[in-house]
Amino acid sequence: MDKVRVGIIGCGNICKKAYVPGLRKCEAVELVACADLDAAKAKALAAEMSIPKVYDSPDALIAADDIDIVVNLTVPQAHAPVNLKILAAGKHAYTEKPFAVTRDEASAVLKAAAKRGLLTGSAPDTVLGGGIQTCRKLIEDGAIGKPIGATAFMLCHGHESWHPDPEFYYAKGGGPMLDMGPYYITALVTLLGPAVEVAAMTKKSFATRTITSAPKSGKVITVETETHHAGTIRFANDAVVSMVMSFDVWKHNLPRIEIYGTDGTLSVPDPNTFGGPVKLFKPGADPKTAQWEEIPLTHAANSRGIGVADMAMAIRNKRAVRASGEIGAHVLDIMLSFEEASKAKKTLTLKSKCSQPKAMPAGLAEGVVND
Ligand SMILES: NC(=O)c1ccc[n+]([C@@H]2O[C@H](COP(=O)([O-])OP(=O)(O)OC[C@H]3O[C@@H](n4cnc5c(N)ncnc54)[C@H](O)[C@@H]3O)[C@@H](O)[C@H]2O)c1
């Protein structure tokens, strides 16, 4: 079968590090072109990574007639505007996370796609990896009984010590929630289904950040976003999840995600990765002596790009996308509700909905998606 042709817009860090190698592992897609606002950057990437075509501008790539899916790896503020241009040109749009930075932008993108019969996809596709999919299967097989609740924690001291251009992490559309929340909340939606309510408190602990990475070491960034978010999400299945996302913390001993069920506990691997370990605790006859058991992965680990491959199969088989724009928009709604609930000092009811994405079939090889 012909491969689905993919062009990339945004030739920065994640493009080179993850998407170019990741897409090349996926049998359904072929990376044919790239472009960036900074044309020299796109040219250098194409030469270094043997990408067949490089366009002088993002608009030129969007107008090309030999591309089916455009993968948008620009910075968060550009995600929705670039996606709208991709869709207006009649191409399917898959974007890095967050899906957009406002609800209005997210809904404009979903409407534009629906109007033209096109598909939208949104990172993270780590949820299609072996770790989260094995957890999904365990929950569906009844390993922990009925989910009661969960915890989700991501605490670090931000990205200015390693990222070469870290300013966007502290601008509107940045912060730990919009940056890292998509991994955690998309994993929770994949495992538990959609959410219904959010209560939270948020704050900004540092007014400025000093870059210590090359090449901007010493540059001071003004922090425009909340950088510590603590809250609770109630899911439609009545699971209650406690969550902290922070760029203000030097060290901690918290788990990443744990799901608590009536019959056991599931320790979920880092949702910013594709693999394990997956650990299950079952109380058995004697809960005092029972131990965690590491569960072998039932699904291939995969890597970034598997969500694009899934979109390619969705185009071929005329089915829904797993890492979809609808889920991206619902996750955005949940994330934005943290700061809003904090300001309003009340629990907010979510207006958006999405379906729990279909589980990946077990036993597929790396880079393969069928239905
Ligand atoms: N760096 C990571 O480890 C990482 C991991 C996962 C996801 N992401 C996400 O990937 C996206 C990109 O991150 P990055 O680290 O690669 O950033 P980056 O700054 O290294 O690269 C972004 C690129 O997009 C280009 N760009 C910006 N606006 C554009 C526009 N309007 N049109 C075309 N090109 C434009 C920039 O010139 C730059 O080359 C972000 O949404 C980020 O949240 C990054």
The ligand as a Tripos MOL2 file, in Angstrom:
@<TRIPOS>MOLECULE
LIG
   44    48     1     0     0
SMALL
NO_CHARGES

@<TRIPOS>ATOM
      1 N1         12.0380   19.7920   23.2400 N.am      1 LIG1
      2 C1         11.4030   18.7710   23.7460 C.2       1 LIG1
      3 O1         12.0000   17.8940   24.4260 O.2       1 LIG1
      4 C2          9.9460   18.5810   23.4920 C.ar      1 LIG1
      5 C3          9.3770   17.3810   23.8690 C.ar      1 LIG1
      6 C4          8.0700   17.1440   23.5570 C.ar      1 LIG1
      7 C5          7.3250   18.1000   22.9380 C.ar      1 LIG1
      8 N2          7.8510   19.3020   22.6080 N.ar      1 LIG1
      9 C6          6.9630   20.2850   21.9600 C.3       1 LIG1
     10 O2          7.3830   20.4240   20.6210 O.3       1 LIG1
     11 C7          7.1860   21.7670   20.1880 C.3       1 LIG1
     12 C8          8.4950   22.3070   19.6970 C.3       1 LIG1
     13 O3          9.4220   22.2400   20.7380 O.3       1 LIG1
     14 P1         10.9720   22.3390   20.4660 P.3       1 LIG1
     15 O4         11.6310   22.0000   21.7300 O.co2     1 LIG1
     16 O5         11.3190   21.5770   19.2460 O.co2     1 LIG1
     17 O6         11.0870   23.9170   20.2080 O.3       1 LIG1
     18 P2         12.1860   24.6890   19.3570 P.3       1 LIG1
     19 O7         12.1030   26.1050   19.7730 O.co2     1 LIG1
     20 O8         13.4910   23.9750   19.4550 O.co2     1 LIG1
     21 O9         11.6840   24.5210   17.8420 O.3       1 LIG1
     22 C9         10.5020   25.1260   17.3640 C.3       1 LIG1
     23 C10        10.7240   25.4890   15.9070 C.3       1 LIG1
     24 O10         9.5290   26.0300   15.3790 O.3       1 LIG1
     25 C11         9.8440   27.1460   14.5710 C.3       1 LIG1
     26 N3          8.6690   28.0090   14.5130 N.ar      1 LIG1
     27 C12         8.1700   28.7890   15.5090 C.ar      1 LIG1
     28 N4          7.0460   29.4030   15.0730 N.ar      1 LIG1
     29 C13         6.8290   28.9730   13.8110 C.ar      1 LIG1
     30 C14         5.8250   29.2270   12.8510 C.ar      1 LIG1
     31 N5          4.8250   30.0630   13.1080 N.pl3     1 LIG1
     32 N6          5.9250   28.6360   11.6470 N.ar      1 LIG1
     33 C15         6.9430   27.7870   11.3750 C.ar      1 LIG1
     34 N7          7.9310   27.5040   12.2490 N.ar      1 LIG1
     35 C16         7.8730   28.0910   13.4550 C.ar      1 LIG1
     36 C17        11.0580   27.7820   15.2180 C.3       1 LIG1
     37 O11        11.7890   28.5510   14.2900 O.3       1 LIG1
     38 C18        11.8010   26.5390   15.7100 C.3       1 LIG1
     39 O12        12.7400   26.0800   14.7430 O.3       1 LIG1
     40 C19         6.6200   22.5190   21.3950 C.3       1 LIG1
     41 O13         5.2170   22.5830   21.2830 O.3       1 LIG1
     42 C20         7.0020   21.6590   22.5780 C.3       1 LIG1
     43 O14         6.0600   21.7730   23.6100 O.3       1 LIG1
     44 C21         9.1560   19.5450   22.8460 C.ar      1 LIG1
@<TRIPOS>BOND
     1     1     2 1
     2     2     3 2
     3     2     4 1
     4     4     5 ar
     5     4    44 ar
     6     5     6 ar
     7     6     7 ar
     8     7     8 ar
     9     8     9 1
    10     8    44 ar
    11     9    10 1
    12     9    42 1
    13    10    11 1
    14    11    12 1
    15    11    40 1
    16    12    13 1
    17    13    14 1
    18    14    15 2
    19    14    16 1
    20    14    17 1
    21    17    18 1
    22    18    19 2
    23    18    20 1
    24    18    21 1
    25    21    22 1
    26    22    23 1
    27    23    24 1
    28    23    38 1
    29    24    25 1
    30    25    26 1
    31    25    36 1
    32    26    27 ar
    33    26    35 ar
    34    27    28 ar
    35    28    29 ar
    36    29    30 ar
    37    29    35 ar
    38    30    31 1
    39    30    32 ar
    40    32    33 ar
    41    33    34 ar
    42    34    35 ar
    43    36    37 1
    44    36    38 1
    45    38    39 1
    46    40    41 1
    47    40    42 1
    48    42    43 1
@<TRIPOS>SUBSTRUCTURE
     1 LIG1         1 GROUP 0 **** ****
